[in-house]
Amino acid sequence: MKAKKFLTGFSVLMMASLVMVACTPDKKEETKEEAKTEQVKVAGAELQDGTYTLEEAQEANGYKATFTMVVKDGKIAEGTVYDNVNAEGKSKKEDADYNKKMLEFGGDVTNPEAFIPALNESLLETGSADGVEVVTGATHSSMSFKNYAQQLVQAAQAGNTEKIVIENGKDLQDGEYKLEEKNDSNGYHTVFSIVVKDGKLVESKYDNVNAEGKSKQEDAEYNKNMLEFGGDVTNPEKFIPELNKKLVEANETAAKEATEEKPYAATAGIDVVTGATHSSHSFEMYAEQLINAAQKGNTDTIVVDNIVMEDK
């Protein structure tokens, strides 16, 4: 049987390092022969040519994110630019004092002058939000980038060029917010919802389910194989509940530490589950998108037309 692989956004053929979401443990190495495996797309909408934009509504520490994605011939193309700009439109990359402080604090990888171009380059190289490398020392910025890139990919699949406005800084509105992948990969797709009560994220319900709605956690044979292959942390029966627990606990901590000067702000920032790094990053990316929906109070289910690739 040919193995299928899926991406949450647009992908290119001949990808060198692709891991199945919530399906296989993270690979430390990949042989040259595996890296050259040609793939074909078996599910997921194409990106429609055009220019797609996203912008944060509020500044944080004097800057807000802006993001333009250009699609040409169905691929993410040159002219695609993510940045953090101030009220005058000046990039954080050009803020010498800020960059100097970040350089001293955490090394050049936490420096906007370094990590912003690195994220842009990674998106162009991989052709997908899911494939973007998390920059060491800039994990939060990397995950925010991946979330915004994924939202632009979804817009491009729909051909919707209306600017996406992120209501960052707004309180969450009570309700349940849902996201669901459209296409199965290896028999499963992601379903995810968060519950907001009294303006706080209090419940996380993330899972991988098949066409009948049965959870991958209940697939005894699959869990057994993963347990033998990569240890219990790569086992969906273990890492799926752990991811849900981590998200709720992170927000409980944020709520406890909130003050009048620094009120509660929902967070998707969690420590990755060892042996399930890719699944953890995908989880966090989707969690951020659900938080953005809660900031707008938009309870419409987010449908992700995830692209599924199959080895030729």
Rosetta silent file (secondary structure, phi, psi, omega in degrees, C-alpha in Angstrom):
SEQUENCE: MKAKKFLTGFSVLMMASLVMVACTPDKKEETKEEAKTEQVKVAGAELQDGTYTLEEAQEANGYKATFTMVVKDGKIAEGTVYDNVNAEGKSKKEDADYNKKMLEFGGDVTNPEAFIPALNESLLETGSADGVEVVTGATHSSMSFKNYAQQLVQAAQAGNTEKIVIENGKDLQDGEYKLEEKNDSNGYHTVFSIVVKDGKLVESKYDNVNAEGKSKQEDAEYNKNMLEFGGDVTNPEKFIPELNKKLVEANETAAKEATEEKPYAATAGIDVVTGATHSSHSFEMYAEQLINAAQKGNTDTIVVDNIVMEDK
SCORE:     score description
SCORE:     0.000 S_00000001
   1 L     0.000  140.054  177.429    0.000    0.000    0.000 S_00000001
   2 L   -79.019  136.778 -178.651    1.234    3.472   -0.754 S_00000001
   3 L   -82.607  132.691  177.215    1.666    5.642    2.314 S_00000001
   4 E   -96.763  146.495  176.609   -0.283    8.891    2.357 S_00000001
   5 E  -130.662  146.985 -177.965    1.018   12.051    3.970 S_00000001
   6 E  -125.744  151.224  173.938   -0.902   15.216    4.730 S_00000001
   7 E  -123.484  145.990  178.237   -0.153   18.911    5.087 S_00000001
   8 L   -75.190  -14.268  177.358   -2.374   21.510    6.716 S_00000001
   9 L  -135.079 -161.589 -178.078   -1.591   23.882    3.857 S_00000001
  10 L   -67.928  145.242 -179.697   -0.229   23.911    0.303 S_00000001
  11 L  -132.148  161.978  174.362    2.658   21.633   -0.459 S_00000001
  12 L  -110.178  158.447  175.850    5.171   21.098   -3.205 S_00000001
  13 L   -75.657  165.708  177.685    6.219   17.813   -4.712 S_00000001
  14 L    63.833   33.606 -179.223    9.600   16.290   -3.944 S_00000001
  15 L   -70.344  142.689 -172.270    9.523   17.462   -0.316 S_00000001
  16 L   -89.972  -21.660 -176.448   12.598   16.452    1.609 S_00000001
  17 L  -148.245   94.070 -175.087   11.249   16.132    5.098 S_00000001
  18 L  -127.129  127.494 -178.384    7.597   15.359    5.581 S_00000001
  19 L  -116.961  138.261  179.684    6.114   13.703    8.632 S_00000001
  20 L   -67.742  130.382 -179.021    2.586   12.391    8.872 S_00000001
  21 L   -68.996  124.910  177.230    0.524   14.511   11.237 S_00000001
  22 L    54.960   21.335 -177.164   -0.423   12.557   14.335 S_00000001
  23 L  -119.340  -39.019  179.754    0.385    9.390   12.444 S_00000001
  24 L  -129.057  154.437  176.311    4.089    8.681   12.749 S_00000001
  25 L   -65.679  160.118 -179.951    6.727    9.623   15.267 S_00000001
  26 L   -69.979  132.010 -179.658    9.067   12.446   14.359 S_00000001
  27 L   -86.878  136.689  177.714   11.997   11.229   12.288 S_00000001
  28 L   -81.747  -32.479 -177.850   15.478   12.286   13.310 S_00000001
  29 L  -141.271  158.426  177.068   16.926   11.487    9.920 S_00000001
  30 L  -138.795  131.451 -178.152   15.737   10.742    6.433 S_00000001
  31 L   -69.971  159.868  179.267   17.769    8.941    3.803 S_00000001
  32 H   -60.784  -36.899 -179.960   18.553   10.597    0.508 S_00000001
  33 H   -63.992  -43.243  178.184   16.443    8.002   -1.256 S_00000001
  34 H   -65.117  -38.996 -176.829   13.435    8.786    0.971 S_00000001
  35 H   -63.791  -26.983 -176.191   13.998   12.514    0.551 S_00000001
  36 L   -94.168    4.302  179.989   13.725   12.169   -3.224 S_00000001
  37 L   -60.304  124.302  179.681   10.465   10.234   -3.170 S_00000001
  38 L   -81.358  142.240 -177.765    8.108   11.873   -5.625 S_00000001
  39 E  -126.988  156.023  175.347    4.606   12.547   -4.396 S_00000001
  40 E  -125.858  149.486  179.068    1.257   13.367   -5.902 S_00000001
  41 E   -83.009  132.368  179.939   -1.628   15.184   -4.310 S_00000001
  42 E  -114.871   -9.195  178.026   -4.695   13.029   -3.709 S_00000001
  43 E  -161.191  152.288  178.678   -6.879   15.497   -1.753 S_00000001
  44 L   109.455  139.456 -177.066   -7.132   19.202   -0.982 S_00000001
  45 L   -74.311  148.531  174.958   -7.937   22.293   -3.003 S_00000001
  46 L   -72.011  155.932  171.084   -5.348   24.101   -5.095 S_00000001
  47 L   -77.729  137.365  178.125   -4.265   27.624   -4.191 S_00000001
  48 L   -93.662  136.645 -178.137   -5.824   30.204   -6.477 S_00000001
  49 L   -58.299  142.215  179.097   -3.530   32.853   -7.930 S_00000001
  50 E   153.739 -175.624  178.204   -3.742   36.253   -6.276 S_00000001
  51 E  -116.301  125.074 -175.198   -2.552   38.366   -3.373 S_00000001
  52 E  -119.754  134.759 -172.750   -3.831   37.522    0.102 S_00000001
  53 E  -127.996  151.965  178.169   -3.328   39.754    3.124 S_00000001
  54 E  -143.597  144.015 -179.500   -3.585   39.553    6.905 S_00000001
  55 E  -150.834  137.685  173.144   -3.064   42.198    9.562 S_00000001
  56 E   -75.168  144.361 -178.139   -3.289   42.418   13.324 S_00000001
  57 L   -80.551  -30.062 -173.985   -5.676   45.088   14.570 S_00000001
  58 L  -119.045  146.153  173.779   -3.700   46.042   17.671 S_00000001
  59 L   -81.370  150.441  172.659   -0.078   46.848   18.330 S_00000001
  60 E  -128.646  119.943 -176.584    1.869   44.972   20.993 S_00000001
  61 L    55.512   37.071  174.469    4.930   46.746   22.340 S_00000001
  62 L    87.400    2.078 -177.860    4.644   49.243   19.507 S_00000001
  63 E  -137.746  155.109  173.158    4.368   46.739   16.653 S_00000001
  64 E  -138.493  154.593 -178.597    1.767   44.620   14.872 S_00000001
  65 E   -80.106  138.790  169.604    2.045   41.772   12.379 S_00000001
  66 E  -128.283  147.032 -174.385    1.356   42.273    8.688 S_00000001
  67 E  -149.352  125.008  174.329    1.441   39.433    6.180 S_00000001
  68 E  -120.718  127.049  177.108    1.086   39.343    2.396 S_00000001
  69 E  -115.652  123.606  178.134    0.999   36.036    0.545 S_00000001
  70 E  -103.631  129.655  177.744    1.410   36.004   -3.210 S_00000001
  71 E  -116.304  125.642  179.537    0.245   32.940   -5.143 S_00000001
  72 E  -134.442  129.998 -177.931    1.396   32.416   -8.717 S_00000001
  73 L    54.947   36.103  176.071    0.753   29.302  -10.794 S_00000001
  74 L    76.451    9.975 -178.680   -0.803   27.726   -7.719 S_00000001
  75 E  -127.034  150.486  174.312    2.315   28.144   -5.571 S_00000001
  76 E   -65.565  127.225 -168.329    3.402   30.529   -2.820 S_00000001
  77 E  -125.653  173.579  175.618    5.671   32.933   -4.675 S_00000001
  78 E   -54.420  145.042 -173.690    8.124   35.809   -4.352 S_00000001
  79 E   102.415   -9.279  175.270    6.481   38.901   -2.908 S_00000001
  80 E   -78.532  119.321 -173.682    5.231   36.888    0.066 S_00000001
  81 E  -141.175  126.916  170.103    6.259   38.927    3.105 S_00000001
  82 E  -107.983  141.700  178.854    5.588   38.714    6.838 S_00000001
  83 E  -156.047  168.184  169.497    6.704   41.566    9.080 S_00000001
  84 E  -117.726  122.921 -175.107    6.112   43.424   12.340 S_00000001
  85 E  -126.955  155.861  176.465    5.592   47.153   11.774 S_00000001
  86 L   -93.644 -173.309 -176.191    4.913   50.226   13.905 S_00000001
  87 L   -60.819  -26.163  179.476    2.336   52.966   13.366 S_00000001
  88 L   -90.007    1.169 -179.881    4.594   54.602   10.769 S_00000001
  89 L    82.932   11.211  179.690    4.988   51.326    8.903 S_00000001
  90 L   -83.402  135.178 -176.578    8.614   50.878    9.951 S_00000001
  91 E   -73.557  145.650  174.852    9.738   47.279   10.352 S_00000001
  92 H   -63.251  -23.297  177.517   10.904   45.879   13.675 S_00000001
  93 H   -62.946  -24.330 -176.697   13.896   44.562   11.719 S_00000001
  94 H   -95.882    0.271  179.682   15.044   48.188   11.413 S_00000001
  95 L   -83.849   92.789 -173.153   14.705   48.983   15.128 S_00000001
  96 H   -59.168  -42.978 -177.940   18.414   48.975   15.999 S_00000001
  97 H   -64.784  -44.795  179.896   17.907   49.375   19.743 S_00000001
  98 H   -63.087  -45.327 -179.162   15.323   46.584   19.932 S_00000001
  99 H   -63.495  -37.386  179.120   17.448   44.228   17.839 S_00000001
 100 H   -63.642  -44.332 -179.802   20.505   44.960   19.975 S_00000001
 101 H   -63.368  -43.740  179.741   18.610   44.130   23.179 S_00000001
 102 H   -65.931  -36.550  178.989   17.235   40.891   21.719 S_00000001
 103 H   -63.374  -41.197  179.514   20.666   39.926   20.459 S_00000001
 104 H   -72.080  -32.415 -175.325   22.106   40.384   23.941 S_00000001
 105 H   -75.905  -45.569 -172.057   19.196   38.621   25.586 S_00000001
 106 H  -139.917   15.499 -179.063   18.920   35.447   23.592 S_00000001
 107 L    89.166  167.971 -171.804   21.293   35.289   20.674 S_00000001
 108 H   -66.505  -19.213 -179.465   20.730   36.270   17.075 S_00000001
 109 H   -71.495  -19.593  177.004   17.885   33.796   16.543 S_00000001
 110 H   -92.660    2.021 -177.643   15.645   35.882   18.834 S_00000001
 111 L   -87.115  120.814 -179.502   16.563   38.999   16.884 S_00000001
 112 H   -52.857  -31.663  178.659   13.761   40.157   14.499 S_00000001
 113 H   -61.735  -24.395 -179.698   16.454   41.150   12.033 S_00000001
 114 H  -101.652  -47.123 -170.637   17.306   37.434   11.855 S_00000001
 115 H   -79.144  -27.738  178.718   14.135   35.464   12.569 S_00000001
 116 H   -64.972  -49.585  175.908   11.663   37.418   10.396 S_00000001
 117 H   -61.688  -35.452 -179.378   13.634   36.788    7.168 S_00000001
 118 H   -62.797  -41.337  179.237   14.227   33.173    8.275 S_00000001
 119 H   -66.922  -43.342  177.893   10.485   32.543    8.616 S_00000001
 120 H   -60.323  -43.892 -179.502    9.748   34.150    5.239 S_00000001
 121 H   -64.752  -39.712 -179.715   12.453   32.079    3.558 S_00000001
 122 H   -63.434  -40.047  179.000   11.199   28.867    5.164 S_00000001
 123 H   -63.996  -43.221  179.533    7.667   29.458    3.857 S_00000001
 124 H   -66.185  -38.511 -178.282    8.919   30.034    0.317 S_00000001
 125 H   -69.640  -43.249 -175.252   11.173   26.974    0.464 S_00000001
 126 H   -88.315  -26.299 -179.751    8.591   24.546    1.861 S_00000001
 127 L    73.174   13.837  179.757    5.499   25.983    0.194 S_00000001
 128 L  -150.049  148.297  175.603    3.368   25.260    3.256 S_00000001
 129 L   -64.871  -40.247 -177.668    2.552   26.779    6.636 S_00000001
 130 L   -64.830  -29.385 -176.433    2.904   23.369    8.236 S_00000001
 131 L   -84.883   -7.386 -178.233    6.389   22.924    6.809 S_00000001
 132 L   -64.028  131.832  178.882    7.827   26.156    8.215 S_00000001
 133 L   -74.178  134.081  174.182   10.701   25.501   10.607 S_00000001
 134 L   -73.349  125.687 -178.138   10.282   26.813   14.150 S_00000001
 135 L   -80.342  122.833  178.669   13.178   29.233   14.778 S_00000001
 136 L   -58.178  129.529 -178.978   15.084   28.365   17.946 S_00000001
 137 L    87.831   -2.883  178.166   14.735   31.210   20.434 S_00000001
 138 L  -140.690   45.200 -175.147   11.689   32.593   18.640 S_00000001
 139 H   -61.925  -46.723 -178.866    9.168   29.821   19.204 S_00000001
 140 H   -60.862  -45.495  179.165    6.203   32.098   19.950 S_00000001
 141 H   -64.114  -37.354  179.171    6.865   34.243   16.874 S_00000001
 142 H   -64.604  -44.122 -179.049    7.308   31.111   14.766 S_00000001
 143 H   -68.879  -36.348  175.340    3.990   29.619   15.875 S_00000001
 144 H   -62.467  -43.621  177.660    2.206   32.920   15.308 S_00000001
 145 H   -59.028  -48.004 -178.305    3.729   33.020   11.821 S_00000001
 146 H   -61.748  -41.183  177.269    2.605   29.454   11.077 S_00000001
 147 H   -60.264  -49.573 -177.825   -0.931   30.221   12.270 S_00000001
 148 H   -66.712  -39.309  177.509   -1.210   33.327   10.105 S_00000001
 149 H   -62.015  -40.997  179.344    0.351   31.595    7.094 S_00000001
 150 H   -63.866  -40.474  178.718   -2.153   28.754    7.462 S_00000001
 151 H   -64.185  -36.192  177.262   -5.068   31.186    7.547 S_00000001
 152 H   -70.328  -36.712  175.530   -3.773   32.798    4.351 S_00000001
 153 H   -60.877  -44.280  178.829   -3.408   29.371    2.720 S_00000001
 154 H   -62.328  -38.511  176.803   -7.042   28.634    3.577 S_00000001
 155 H   -64.878  -41.119 -178.952   -8.053   31.969    2.050 S_00000001
 156 H   -67.240  -34.884  176.686   -6.038   31.177   -1.082 S_00000001
 157 H   -63.907  -34.627  179.537   -7.699   27.790   -1.439 S_00000001
 158 H   -88.015   -9.254 -176.922  -11.055   29.587   -1.390 S_00000001
 159 L    69.182   25.500 -177.687   -9.801   32.434   -3.598 S_00000001
 160 L   -94.199  105.110 -176.689  -10.916   34.921   -0.930 S_00000001
 161 L   -91.151    6.766  176.615   -8.738   38.038   -1.225 S_00000001
 162 L   -65.900  135.285 -178.426  -10.546   39.966    1.533 S_00000001
 163 L   -59.997  134.148  174.443   -8.043   41.086    4.170 S_00000001
 164 E   -87.558  122.963  178.830   -7.990   38.896    7.281 S_00000001
 165 E  -107.404  121.658  178.536   -8.065   41.054   10.407 S_00000001
 166 E   -93.211  119.896 -178.009   -6.777   39.443   13.607 S_00000001
 167 L   -85.758   55.255 -179.639   -8.449   40.947   16.673 S_00000001
 168 L   -61.695  142.719  179.701   -5.377   40.392   18.836 S_00000001
 169 L    90.687  -12.731  179.151   -5.659   41.768   22.333 S_00000001
 170 L   -81.747  151.263  175.707   -9.429   41.367   22.467 S_00000001
 171 L   -66.610  148.689  174.930  -11.113   39.349   25.202 S_00000001
 172 L   -72.710  142.798  176.526  -12.368   35.899   24.258 S_00000001
 173 L   -97.231  137.625 -176.919  -16.128   35.641   23.841 S_00000001
 174 L   -58.954  143.873  178.495  -17.874   32.750   25.588 S_00000001
 175 E   147.094 -178.715  176.100  -18.840   29.776   23.453 S_00000001
 176 E  -111.112  131.317 -175.826  -17.479   26.693   21.738 S_00000001
 177 E  -118.430  130.562 -170.326  -15.207   27.160   18.736 S_00000001
 178 E  -124.311  148.261  175.139  -14.599   24.309   16.304 S_00000001
 179 E  -138.245  142.153 -179.790  -12.147   23.351   13.576 S_00000001
 180 E  -147.456  132.823  172.913  -12.194   20.266   11.391 S_00000001
 181 E   -75.878  146.696 -175.994  -10.009   18.936    8.609 S_00000001
 182 L   -85.153  -32.135 -169.399  -11.890   17.912    5.495 S_00000001
 183 L  -116.533  138.330  175.891   -9.698   15.078    4.264 S_00000001
 184 L   -75.457  144.681  168.695   -8.501   11.842    5.845 S_00000001
 185 E  -127.151  121.122 -174.309   -4.820   10.953    5.843 S_00000001
 186 L    54.175   35.983  173.476   -4.112    7.312    6.592 S_00000001
 187 L    87.914    1.317 -177.152   -7.727    6.998    7.610 S_00000001
 188 E  -137.798  154.559  172.730   -7.885    9.904   10.059 S_00000001
 189 E  -140.318  161.150 -177.122   -8.404   13.666   10.161 S_00000001
 190 E   -83.067  136.386  166.336   -8.170   16.301   12.893 S_00000001
 191 E  -125.722  142.980 -172.533  -11.153   17.626   14.813 S_00000001
 192 E  -154.424  134.238  172.336  -10.586   20.309   17.427 S_00000001
 193 E  -144.312  151.372  172.803  -12.712   22.537   19.619 S_00000001
 194 E  -124.076  149.622  177.267  -12.128   24.856   22.544 S_00000001
 195 E  -113.446  130.058  178.184  -14.641   26.031   25.121 S_00000001
 196 E  -112.343  127.106  178.517  -14.509   29.578   26.468 S_00000001
 197 E  -134.138  132.183 -177.785  -16.280   30.407   29.728 S_00000001
 198 L    54.683   35.338  176.100  -16.170   33.733   31.550 S_00000001
 199 L    77.668   10.078 -177.790  -13.726   34.937   28.909 S_00000001
 200 E  -126.955  146.118  176.231  -11.202   32.158   29.550 S_00000001
 201 E   -74.651  115.247 -173.329  -10.237   29.020   27.659 S_00000001
 202 E  -117.774  -12.468 -178.692  -11.374   26.222   29.973 S_00000001
 203 E  -147.934  139.937  177.553  -11.623   23.124   27.777 S_00000001
 204 E  -126.826  127.791 -179.812   -9.710   21.661   24.838 S_00000001
 205 E  -128.942   85.142  178.505  -11.087   18.820   22.709 S_00000001
 206 E  -106.763  140.250  178.876   -8.535   17.847   20.071 S_00000001
 207 E  -159.607  167.760  169.656   -8.582   14.455   18.395 S_00000001
 208 E  -117.691  123.083 -175.053   -7.867   12.499   15.208 S_00000001
 209 E  -127.809  158.437  176.169  -10.936   10.596   13.999 S_00000001
 210 L   -93.523 -173.349 -176.405  -11.895    8.359   11.084 S_00000001
 211 L   -61.566  -25.636  179.799  -14.915    8.636    8.777 S_00000001
 212 L   -90.264    1.003  179.850  -17.105    6.984   11.414 S_00000001
 213 L    83.894   10.928  179.960  -15.934    9.447   14.072 S_00000001
 214 L   -82.919  133.657 -176.891  -13.871    6.846   15.938 S_00000001
 215 E   -72.290  145.074  174.175  -10.799    8.269   17.671 S_00000001
 216 H   -62.793  -22.806  177.367   -7.295    7.180   16.784 S_00000001
 217 H   -63.450  -23.364 -177.116   -6.846    6.756   20.540 S_00000001
 218 H   -95.240   -0.712  179.765   -9.142    3.722   20.284 S_00000001
 219 L   -83.386   91.804 -172.878   -7.211    2.081   17.428 S_00000001
 220 H   -58.182  -43.909 -178.102   -5.512   -0.646   19.485 S_00000001
 221 H   -65.270  -44.100  179.876   -3.338   -1.962   16.651 S_00000001
 222 H   -62.280  -46.466 -179.602   -2.147    1.501   15.641 S_00000001
 223 H   -62.538  -37.797  178.354   -1.333    2.473   19.223 S_00000001
 224 H   -63.599  -44.537 -179.944    0.531   -0.782   19.753 S_00000001
 225 H   -63.037  -42.511 -179.891    2.635   -0.205   16.641 S_00000001
 226 H   -67.951  -35.700  179.543    3.465    3.359   17.671 S_00000001
 227 H   -63.822  -40.450 -179.801    4.318    2.260   21.193 S_00000001
 228 H   -73.346  -33.641 -174.827    6.794   -0.265   19.835 S_00000001
 229 H   -77.535  -44.242 -171.392    8.214    2.130   17.266 S_00000001
 230 H  -135.760   13.875 -179.265    8.786    5.279   19.270 S_00000001
 231 L    88.947  163.053 -171.329    7.849    4.918   22.908 S_00000001
 232 H   -65.334  -20.761 -179.382    4.595    5.761   24.660 S_00000001
 233 H   -72.338  -17.867  177.874    4.886    9.522   24.007 S_00000001
 234 H   -93.605    2.042 -178.400    4.386    8.907   20.271 S_00000001
 235 L   -85.222  120.775 -179.087    1.287    6.854   21.014 S_00000001
 236 H   -53.458  -31.982  178.567   -1.946    8.784   20.182 S_00000001
 237 H   -60.083  -25.947 -179.417   -3.554    7.201   23.221 S_00000001
 238 H  -101.697  -47.453 -170.965   -1.022    9.154   25.284 S_00000001
 239 H   -77.884  -25.944  178.758   -0.069   12.302   23.356 S_00000001
 240 H   -65.905  -50.780  175.920   -3.571   13.426   22.311 S_00000001
 241 H   -61.253  -34.377 -178.616   -4.849   13.728   25.923 S_00000001
 242 H   -64.943  -40.494  178.245   -1.508   15.272   26.907 S_00000001
 243 H   -63.808  -44.499  177.822   -1.851   18.049   24.329 S_00000001
 244 H   -60.393  -42.807 -179.769   -5.384   18.851   25.514 S_00000001
 245 H   -63.605  -44.082 -178.402   -4.204   18.896   29.122 S_00000001
 246 H   -61.575  -40.276 -178.715   -1.251   21.168   28.363 S_00000001
 247 H   -65.723  -44.336  179.267   -3.450   23.768   26.618 S_00000001
 248 H   -64.311  -44.001 -179.144   -5.931   23.967   29.496 S_00000001
 249 H   -64.547  -37.937  178.673   -3.149   24.132   32.086 S_00000001
 250 H   -62.215  -37.277 -179.851   -1.345   26.888   30.174 S_00000001
 251 H   -79.749  -29.252  172.688   -4.491   28.994   30.239 S_00000001
 252 H   -63.695  -41.593  177.813   -5.177   28.233   33.887 S_00000001
 253 H   -64.788  -43.271  179.100   -1.692   29.535   34.650 S_00000001
 254 H   -61.256  -37.750  179.293   -2.249   32.620   32.488 S_00000001
 255 H   -69.033  -40.462  179.752   -5.477   33.334   34.361 S_00000001
 256 H   -67.071  -34.003 -176.720   -3.845   32.931   37.783 S_00000001
 257 H   -87.600   -4.179 -178.422   -0.956   35.218   36.853 S_00000001
 258 L   -66.785  143.611  176.513   -3.199   37.912   35.365 S_00000001
 259 L  -131.069  173.918  178.309   -3.199   41.341   37.022 S_00000001
 260 L   -63.609  -37.247  179.549   -5.034   44.597   36.469 S_00000001
 261 L   -75.063  -32.532 -179.671   -1.978   45.946   34.660 S_00000001
 262 L  -130.197   83.089 -176.215   -1.500   42.728   32.689 S_00000001
 263 L   -68.011  167.763 -179.966   -4.896   41.064   32.227 S_00000001
 264 L   -57.188  134.180  172.650   -5.483   37.483   31.109 S_00000001
 265 L  -130.702  124.648 -179.216   -4.595   36.764   27.504 S_00000001
 266 L   -58.697  144.167 -179.111   -5.430   33.368   26.020 S_00000001
 267 L  -131.940  144.493  171.619   -2.405   31.366   24.998 S_00000001
 268 L  -107.638    3.368 -176.558   -1.750   28.435   22.700 S_00000001
 269 L   -73.074  113.206  178.894    1.862   28.248   23.837 S_00000001
 270 L  -133.600  158.242  172.133    2.623   24.778   25.167 S_00000001
 271 L   -74.722  139.494 -179.389    5.690   22.601   25.558 S_00000001
 272 L   -67.954  151.149  174.432    5.886   19.996   22.816 S_00000001
 273 L   -81.721  122.756 -178.511    5.231   16.380   23.697 S_00000001
 274 L   -55.842  129.560 -179.214    8.519   14.503   23.358 S_00000001
 275 L    86.370   -2.516  178.382    8.391   12.219   20.340 S_00000001
 276 L  -139.279   44.623 -176.005    5.404   14.050   18.885 S_00000001
 277 H   -60.679  -47.248 -178.088    6.939   17.400   17.983 S_00000001
 278 H   -62.478  -44.110  177.882    5.216   17.735   14.625 S_00000001
 279 H   -63.161  -37.650  178.775    1.821   16.856   16.079 S_00000001
 280 H   -63.821  -43.518  179.865    2.426   19.330   18.913 S_00000001
 281 H   -67.296  -39.240  176.776    3.209   22.149   16.481 S_00000001
 282 H   -63.519  -43.043  176.873    0.171   21.345   14.351 S_00000001
 283 H   -57.331  -48.725 -177.298   -1.969   21.316   17.508 S_00000001
 284 H   -64.772  -39.179  178.785   -0.623   24.695   18.589 S_00000001
 285 H   -61.235  -45.189  178.668   -1.150   26.220   15.136 S_00000001
 286 H   -68.970  -36.974  178.646   -4.799   25.147   15.099 S_00000001
 287 H   -61.290  -40.729  178.303   -5.268   26.241   18.739 S_00000001
 288 H   -63.282  -38.741  179.319   -4.090   29.742   17.816 S_00000001
 289 H   -66.406  -37.203  177.239   -6.588   29.878   14.962 S_00000001
 290 H   -67.903  -37.189  176.016   -9.405   28.868   17.313 S_00000001
 291 H   -63.054  -41.112  176.431   -8.339   31.550   19.784 S_00000001
 292 H   -60.367  -39.120  177.449   -8.498   34.099   16.951 S_00000001
 293 H   -64.633  -41.428 -179.849  -12.044   32.931   16.208 S_00000001
 294 H   -66.170  -31.357  176.529  -12.962   33.308   19.901 S_00000001
 295 H   -65.819  -28.946  177.356  -11.581   36.859   19.892 S_00000001
 296 H   -92.392  -14.478 -175.914  -14.095   37.648   17.138 S_00000001
 297 L    73.596   24.625 -178.329  -16.867   35.545   18.663 S_00000001
 298 L   -93.741  104.574 -176.031  -17.177   33.623   15.382 S_00000001
 299 L   -92.210    7.092  174.787  -18.513   30.157   16.218 S_00000001
 300 L   -62.052  136.852  178.929  -18.741   28.967   12.596 S_00000001
 301 L   -64.147  129.324  176.570  -16.812   25.717   12.223 S_00000001
 302 E   -82.654  118.941  179.271  -13.453   26.314   10.542 S_00000001
 303 E  -103.039  118.224  179.848  -13.090   23.757    7.749 S_00000001
 304 E   -99.311  115.818  179.670   -9.492   23.097    6.728 S_00000001
 305 L   -83.497   66.874 -173.877   -9.195   21.597    3.240 S_00000001
 306 L   -59.852  139.044 -179.412   -5.964   19.844    4.208 S_00000001
 307 E   -86.344  132.310  179.205   -3.794   18.604    1.395 S_00000001
 308 E  -113.904  126.575  179.874   -2.986   14.899    1.371 S_00000001
 309 E  -107.895  147.448  179.108    0.057   13.660   -0.520 S_00000001
 310 E  -129.283  134.551  175.639    0.739   10.103   -1.638 S_00000001
 311 E   -61.352  137.930  178.010    4.060    8.568   -2.654 S_00000001
 312 L   -68.383    0.000    0.000    4.124    7.685   -6.347 S_00000001
